[in-house]
């Protein structure tokens, strides 16, 4: 165990991750409402949308309208997701509103690469070479290597840390060839296979190989262990997490339609607060956004905190 971090950076992905998977249409106005409400909670990073094929992800057919429509708040980085040149070009139109950075996105499971992207690992490496070069040609920095299925895969089974190391080495080779400066690794538990022991082992082995590289985590709550995994990571000194308000979202290619989505932002904030770790986020305001999101999607969201309320709210009642 290392010293606990004093501050944790939370990257909110609820709008992008959540609204892409909802079966019913979510109005552009409601998407904007959630994005603007999130910005008022103290969050400094919000992934607002996906610039992807409307045929494949119809939930983000209105990406341009959403980005054009929201009013940005000073001090908040708004980001987007894309997978190809077309998506990048759509994002670049909004450089005045969005923080445009690239990523080398790979997968530690060859089976999931095929399922998710319809490519072999070798083909995906070649695709990432071209995409990284394209980003740099457009003056878009590529500071991140992301590894999906870093702790296990529904299609391939257990994923050993050695596979994650191999995947990261491929990513670093892509970056070196293109001239990109990698500043951090993001390890994604895409299908919810992580446990605290897997987190400890996986992060430990990556750090053994690259002791000075920052590590971020993208955790899913598919099997109910996301908050336990975050606790293990915090004790290892991890300072950056992706999360979604209310637990919105999920992975549409994971083969589990009823699986819970990402770790809930408000539950992660509560965990940090109770451990004495600052997030800069107003938890009660965030819970209200989760309740708003639940009304918008029209069904119960996974977050227990959205329904129970914060501990501080009950502490204030008890004190009164």
Steps between C-alpha positions, in 0.01 A plus 500: 500500500621849413386826659142591414472775239400845626291570189332281238410611148166365382416492130121494463386292202129473578366700205710321239502152651147508630299647219666284236354182648149611596241325282254788499581830331639764737425852381780738412366745757516238778858409408595867519319535832703217655832630363438852633381370838810282536719804437345669804605221741874575500593238240787621284483232227179403316488273195209655319433284194613248239573591139420156366286345230129576562423160347707317762435736794169677427499651850767745387361595160455851645858547622551824308173646630591414859846657484370806320221534755666479840652803670852414619603583854842653557746255652327190364660286227236358268613204293355265238563152363568396140651201326599612151586794276137588445439525873815705554399745229158540662664569836749752359213726399445562872855579609364817657294292745663158525839395634619293204759235587563161345553157643663178390218254570596134519358190663669233711251242371530404135148355513353830617693697238330284239157527663518875569689626194482208254879501477786278608747643751756545221245682286408722793867589556522609137180700534637674810821587316298677232270667752788623716674647196173665398458656844849644497454633146201694634697632801308270735715366783487128580587475871322175587515128434174329590474125550154344494425167672808552715378266776292241315266439209161335454620351170857402587493448876771610742748755370844473659702812582756378247241557226444854626876561498521368144213726392656805664831424330318495166346836587833652595651374174219672308562822694876486445459446126261796471683729743220516757582568867308261724418644841279229647353153460129433543404146600136412434304227673268497200291198600529505876754225562716697742525418869710682760770230470501531119527878534795467737677246280430678172603846616798353685636331189444803278678719753785253524551541127436878485541638853463866402194471278168631628219242502129577469215253542173455311290271718170325423268369771382194307551268797461753780868542584575840345508692829714229665736520204517879531581462870786265417627741235483800733714310752750453217506875440296510176380858448285489184174315436231498233145473632138572409234685695238258629693211346374587152629294211663167438675329212263413214743238365560313827222246445317590823201723420386531862844570651553807716700785351809680620591570859258764627659841529316589820597171669864557404483855639348371825775239533766767449338737748479232768870420441594866536581541128395822327311491169383861477146374436178597679359156574145608577484698173634197314235274653233739372643468147480122538134531595441724198671246274283221643185694411633572150584137416173381655631210706683433826875562481751278683619765746393426857606851602251662261228329702653514850660846504840602634624431850564872555135574427401265783778632723353850462154369586634319806689809616188712466 
